[in-house]
Amino acid sequence: MVDQTKISLKRYYEAFWSLLGVLAAAPPIILSIILPWLSDSTPAYGFPPMGDVGTFARLGLVSLAFVVTFLVYFWKGGKWLLVAAAVVSFVCLCVYVALYPRFVMRIDVPPPNAAIRVSVGYDRTQFANENFGSKSNEDMLRARGSSDEEIKKLWTYRSLTIARLALFASYCGFIFGFVAVFSLAILFDLRQRLHG
């Protein structure tokens, strides 16, 4: 077993100023912080819409991604974790891809080619059932609006919470697995350089 104490925490984080480090750090920062500010259409490629807690959830994701890099530093085991992190990332991405079209609605708004995306639940409220009957989710959102206040009137709290948590957890699993893979690659590269 390699003596981990020879690789300082400072040296480990200095190694993030490399291609592997950029690959580890870029996804959570670009997808969670930068893309939502570029245009209304880019959130489709990034963080799932989380309603009123979106900003907090984005900051939490970035913070936890840094925690993943910190935890990786203490890994003393073999390279099997690299494969496990890649598999977890892939499975979480598959779950996210499956959940996204079910719980994220795109609503076109003026001007042309502008759209907003909102997350919805799976169980409508009594208010929604009485006032909209068999109308589609998109029709309800166009009629009531896309604010989180209106969404909470149309879908039950439980179904909205479960849908958003499922989107968030699968998205985080993908990002954390991705970050872990490249952080582990940095750690293994440092170990190999240190011990030839």
C-alpha positions in Angstrom: 0.0 0.0 0.0 1.3 3.5 -0.9 2.1 5.9 1.9 -0.6 8.6 1.4 1.1 11.0 3.8 3.7 11.9 1.2 1.1 13.6 -1.0 0.1 16.8 0.8 -3.4 18.3 0.5 -1.8 21.4 -1.0 0.0 19.3 -3.7 -3.2 17.4 -4.4 -5.2 20.6 -5.0 -2.4 22.2 -7.0 -2.7 19.3 -9.4 -6.2 20.5 -10.2 -4.5 23.2 -12.4 -4.2 20.5 -15.1 -6.3 18.9 -17.7 -7.7 16.4 -15.2 -8.4 19.1 -12.7 -10.3 21.2 -15.3 -12.3 18.1 -16.2 -13.1 17.5 -12.6 -14.1 21.1 -11.7 -15.7 22.3 -14.9 -19.0 20.3 -15.0 -20.4 21.4 -11.6 -19.4 25.0 -12.1 -20.4 25.4 -15.8 -23.7 23.4 -15.6 -24.9 24.8 -12.2 -23.7 28.4 -12.1 -22.7 29.7 -15.5 -25.2 28.2 -18.0 -28.4 29.4 -16.2 -27.2 33.0 -16.6 -26.5 32.8 -20.3 -30.0 32.5 -21.8 -33.5 31.0 -21.1 -32.8 28.0 -23.3 -29.6 26.8 -21.8 -31.0 25.4 -18.5 -32.2 22.4 -20.6 -28.5 21.4 -20.8 -27.8 22.0 -17.1 -29.3 22.0 -13.7 -32.9 20.8 -13.4 -35.5 23.5 -12.5 -36.0 23.4 -8.8 -38.5 26.2 -8.2 -37.8 28.6 -5.4 -34.9 26.6 -4.0 -32.9 26.5 -7.3 -30.2 28.9 -6.3 -29.6 27.2 -3.0 -29.6 23.8 -4.7 -27.0 25.0 -7.3 -24.7 26.3 -4.6 -25.2 23.1 -2.6 -24.2 21.0 -5.6 -21.0 23.0 -6.2 -20.2 22.9 -2.5 -20.7 19.1 -2.3 -18.7 18.6 -5.5 -15.8 20.2 -3.6 -16.5 17.9 -0.7 -16.2 15.0 -3.1 -12.7 16.2 -4.2 -11.7 16.4 -0.5 -13.0 12.9 0.3 -11.2 11.5 -2.7 -7.9 12.8 -1.2 -8.2 10.4 1.7 -8.9 7.4 -0.5 -6.2 4.8 0.2 -7.6 1.9 -1.6 -7.2 0.6 -5.1 -8.4 1.8 -8.5 -11.7 -0.1 -8.3 -13.3 3.0 -6.9 -12.6 4.7 -10.3 -14.7 2.2 -12.1 -17.4 2.3 -9.4 -17.6 6.1 -9.7 -17.9 5.9 -13.4 -20.7 3.3 -13.2 -22.6 5.4 -10.6 -22.2 8.5 -12.8 -23.6 6.6 -15.8 -26.5 5.1 -13.9 -27.4 8.4 -12.4 -27.3 10.1 -15.9 -29.6 7.4 -17.2 -32.1 8.0 -14.4 -31.9 11.7 -15.0 -32.5 11.3 -18.7 -35.6 9.1 -17.9 -37.0 11.6 -15.3 -36.4 14.8 -17.2 -39.1 14.5 -19.9 -41.6 13.3 -17.3 -41.2 16.1 -14.7 -39.7 19.0 -16.6 -42.0 21.1 -18.8 -41.0 23.5 -21.5 -43.2 26.6 -21.8 -42.7 28.8 -24.8 -43.0 32.5 -24.0 -42.7 35.7 -26.0 -40.4 36.9 -27.6 -40.1 34.1 -30.2 -37.7 31.3 -29.5 -37.8 32.0 -25.7 -38.7 29.2 -23.3 -38.8 28.6 -19.6 -38.6 25.2 -18.0 -40.3 24.2 -14.8 -40.5 21.0 -12.8 -43.8 19.6 -12.0 -45.2 16.8 -9.8 -46.9 13.5 -10.7 -50.2 14.1 -8.7 -52.5 17.0 -9.3 -54.2 18.9 -6.5 -57.9 18.9 -6.1 -57.9 22.5 -7.4 -56.2 21.4 -10.6 -58.6 18.4 -11.1 -61.7 20.6 -10.6 -60.5 23.5 -12.8 -58.6 21.7 -15.5 -60.0 18.2 -15.7 -58.1 16.3 -18.4 -56.1 19.2 -19.8 -52.4 18.7 -20.3 -49.7 19.8 -17.9 -48.6 22.4 -20.5 -52.1 23.8 -20.8 -52.4 24.2 -17.0 -49.1 26.0 -16.9 -50.1 28.3 -19.7 -53.4 29.1 -18.0 -52.0 29.6 -14.5 -48.5 30.7 -15.1 -45.1 29.2 -14.4 -44.3 30.7 -11.0 -43.5 28.3 -8.2 -46.5 29.6 -6.4 -48.8 28.6 -9.2 -47.1 25.2 -9.7 -47.7 24.5 -6.0 -51.4 25.1 -6.6 -51.5 22.6 -9.4 -49.5 19.6 -8.1 -49.5 18.2 -4.6 -46.6 19.1 -2.3 -45.5 15.5 -1.9 -45.5 14.7 -5.6 -43.6 18.0 -6.4 -41.1 17.3 -3.7 -40.4 13.7 -4.7 -40.1 14.7 -8.4 -37.7 17.5 -7.7 -35.6 15.4 -5.3 -35.4 12.6 -7.8 -34.2 15.1 -10.5 -31.7 16.7 -8.1 -30.4 13.4 -6.7 -29.9 11.8 -10.2 -28.3 15.0 -11.5 -26.0 15.2 -8.4 -25.1 11.5 -8.7 -24.0 12.1 -12.3 -21.9 15.2 -11.4 -20.4 13.7 -8.2 -19.4 10.5 -10.0 -17.9 12.6 -12.8 -15.9 14.7 -10.3 -14.8 11.6 -8.4 -13.5 9.9 -11.5 -11.2 12.8 -12.4 -10.3 13.6 -8.8 -9.2 9.9 -8.4 -7.3 10.1 -11.7 -5.4 13.1 -10.2 -4.7 11.2 -7.0 -3.5 8.1 -8.8 -1.3 10.2 -11.1 0.3 11.9 -8.2 0.9 8.5 -6.5 2.5 7.1 -9.6 4.8 10.1 -10.1 5.8 10.0 -6.4 6.6 6.3 -6.4 7.7 5.8 -10.0 
